[in-house]
């Protein structure tokens, strides 16, 4: 049996290998990744969308706080726990639960959905660059300017080249961008509030109550351009459901499998509370203020127009960087997903193929509707995550056998297939028939899928015991882990030393000056026009120093 197991180990495709011990990362990588991905391009769109919900400021603040807390718990106790227990991507892990054929169906469905989100990030970045070249705002679902297409293609090429570096390149690029992005939203708030007070003719802010009153009057005033009027529970549901595909849907297993401990899932709080709480609120203030200044409905403005109006070229740079940090990890997940289906194509080649296709899709402005993409993608794949969660955590507690479908040798887990299809039909029918709002349908879908899978799996064979098959599977995965460790024995870890370290120190000094400049402008010590010039120059110096340090350090890093 040993020879049979080792033959299987040696023939296992690279995408199905578990993470080697040397590949595991400290918590800093995950803080950078979650900060980079969730303080990103979609934040500019979603923040503006929340203004159109017809909520009060209290609804937004309370709803986002609770909803993001629930998301962090799901990232940690569902996604991170399964990821560190298995060290596999979801796309490989599904082979054990769903069977090979159904696994491939899911990977294709997910890859296509994620491609739309990655295209959104690239297209949103394009709105910033189009403002530099005075290209008109793209109001139609299709592009109306050849210049916009050229801009999007150029951005897509850069992003694809970054993703081709793999996890190391993606995570370190995000880590470089996060401090500046956080500073941009903070400084942007300080710069925008005086502009809002001036154009709205509002009183000065002296207390938190004054601030809340300003938001209730001019940002979240209970009215909506779209006619919908939602409440605090809808906001909670939106914040929780926004990343449904990543936490309950388990797609962040591709990232969290590198964590040394499942508790690194708490790093998602950086993205949820700085990105999906603070940045959404600030982006909402940006949108409402720009709409007043330009005397134009917010629905007719894009992120590039909004940020340029308030922050000048620094704002445009923020939208560009945010688009990159959205698309980078998303394309990385897409590549991992499709590599399981097309395992004869290496990861770098697959990156170039998908990067090309996603860039073409990004030329169509309709993909910028990120909030709808995120929620409907989540609802489409939620059932898959629920099935895995039930099998991983619940089955051992009720006497069922985990991985029973694998032990039976089935290429399709029909109990999982029926449960997944039922979850999709239920969720989408409830939403489109207007019975349950799309922000609130996640919980009943979870319950339905869980109960249905437990019943169907019990009938199909999960109640049975498979001692011999279980023993062989454990031996195979033990040997595969050892093989992966062996292949990474000569890895040289990412380090920042010498000139790279000096450059990073200089970059953070520059970042401090960037923040001080914003504070001085907010206090009226520096004029807005002078601030816009200074902030842009300081930003360019920051990225030049930090980017050079990153390139130097990555060249010293080797991976098997």
Secondary structure, 3 states (H helix, E strand, C coil): CHHHHHHHHHCCCHHHCCCCHHHCECHHHHHHHHHHHHCCHHHHHHHHHHHCCCCEHHHHHHHHHHHHHHHHHHHHHHHHHHHHHHCCCHHHHHHHHCCHHHHHHHHHHHHHHHHHHHHHHHHHHHHHHHHHCCCCCCCCCCCCCHHHHHHHHHHHHHHHHHHCCHHHHHHHHHHHHHHHHHHHHHHHHHHHHHHHHHHHCCCCCCCHHHHHHHHHHHCCECCCCCCCCCCHHHHHHHHHHCCCCCCCCCCCHHHHCCECCHHHHHHHHHHHHHHHHHHHHHHHHHHHHHHHHHCCCHHHCCHHHHHHHHHCHHHHHHHHHHHHHHHHHHHHHHHHHHHHHCCCCCHHHHHHHHHHHHHHHHCCHHHHCHHHHHHHHHHHHHHHHHHHHHHHHHHHHHCCCCCHHHHHCCCCCHHHHHHHHHHHHHHHHHHHCCCCCCCCHHHHHHHHHHHHHHHHHHHHHHCCCCHHHHHHHHHHHHHHHHHHHHHCCCCECCCCCHHHHHHHHHHHHHHHHHHHHHHHHHCCCCCHHHHHHHHHHHHHHHHHHHHHHHHHHHHCCECC
